Amino acid sequence: MAGYTDSSFRQICMSQGAGMTYTELISAEGIIRNNSKTTDLLKFTESERPIAIQIFGSDPAVMSKAAIIIEKLSPDAIDINMGCCAPKITGSGSGAAVLCDPVKMSKIAESVVKSVNLPVSAKIRIGWDLNSKNYKTTVKILEDSGISHIAVHGRTNSQKYSGISDWNIISEIAGLTPMPVIGSGDIESYDDACDKLKQSGCKAVMIGRNAVGNPWIFSGKTPDIKGIKNMILKHVTMMMESYGNYGVILSRKHLVKYIHDFRNSSSVRQLMVHAETIDDVNQALTHLM
Ligand SMILES: Cc1cc2nc3c(=O)[nH]c(=O)nc-3n(C[C@H](O)[C@H](O)[C@H](O)COP(=O)(O)O)c2cc1C
């Protein structure tokens, strides 16, 4: 998830039982231009494996060049984002906009598949809007292009994050393609993940929003208050190792999620959103009960 799934968070999720990780979507243009902010996003550690580096773009030639650069970093897979609904991404013909152009979709997928020896996967939504749920077409195109596996978020682009992820369609897709399918959308707990895995026929399920502040979702364990405080401090420390003091600011959005369910979360939240140092975080945690 853009803005969340950086190296620190991926390491934490793996330490709690995640089966694999993805980077956030990374611009193929930025990669081939060697843009430093973009290349920072490509960094990962061994403990995040298996890891897929996810790229987005609309030009098959650029996507292919980016994939060749990425292959040198030896991730376990390259994933093509064909599901992002952010207007700044779809506006340039990338992300979920690719779903509207089957010819371009096939060119992008084929060019990346042909350029590298790594497995190439894709992440899609079920269509552009409720009137164009063209998943049967898009899934077949990906299959024919040599894509190794797909992740499906069961919403249309127009839905953004409203409504619910349609697990009936995800399940239908899992039944109609030989490609392994990873189901995505609205998984709330470890048990929910197990149920959806069993019921959908997917080979795996993907957990996004509900892992933020709750990496224990990957193991089904319920941490006590000490475990939560320790995780918060570990997370902030890792963020500082990656980003210096700015890591504290960047970690605020995670911290407020860790404390979400506590009785006095709103007062601790106020302290967390203003924390500038790890001491501020420690101080805030002394109020948590
Ligand atoms: C803030 C945010 C950022 C996201 N960024 C990405 C991304 O970079 N790549 C991607 O494939 N999906 C991205 N997603 C979509 C999620 O991977 C996932 O498919 C979606 O949120 C539904 O699953 P969930 O209910 O478990 O979060 C993002 C979602 C959110 C909320």
The ligand as a Gaussian input file, in Angstrom:
#p B3LYP/6-31G(d) Opt

LIG

0 1
 C       -3.657000       3.849000       1.155000
 C       -3.707000       2.680000       0.186000
 C       -2.673000       2.501000      -0.693000
 C       -2.701000       1.436000      -1.598000
 N       -1.649000       1.263000      -2.444000
 C       -1.623000       0.192000      -3.262000
 C       -0.498000      -0.055000      -4.088000
 O        0.484000       0.699000      -4.094000
 N       -0.528000      -1.159000      -4.877000
 C       -1.601000      -2.021000      -4.883000
 O       -1.581000      -3.014000      -5.598000
 N       -2.673000      -1.806000      -4.121000
 C       -2.709000      -0.732000      -3.305000
 N       -3.795000      -0.535000      -2.494000
 C       -4.922000      -1.486000      -2.548000
 C       -4.719000      -2.633000      -1.563000
 O       -3.609000      -3.414000      -1.956000
 C       -5.925000      -3.557000      -1.473000
 O       -6.141000      -4.209000      -2.697000
 C       -7.199000      -2.813000      -1.072000
 O       -6.953000      -1.840000      -0.087000
 C       -8.269000      -3.784000      -0.562000
 O       -7.743000      -4.611000       0.435000
 P       -7.856000      -4.280000       2.034000
 O       -9.326000      -4.134000       2.345000
 O       -7.210000      -5.476000       2.681000
 O       -7.125000      -3.004000       2.282000
 C       -3.792000       0.533000      -1.608000
 C       -4.838000       0.727000      -0.696000
 C       -4.808000       1.791000       0.184000
 C       -5.963000       1.962000       1.131000

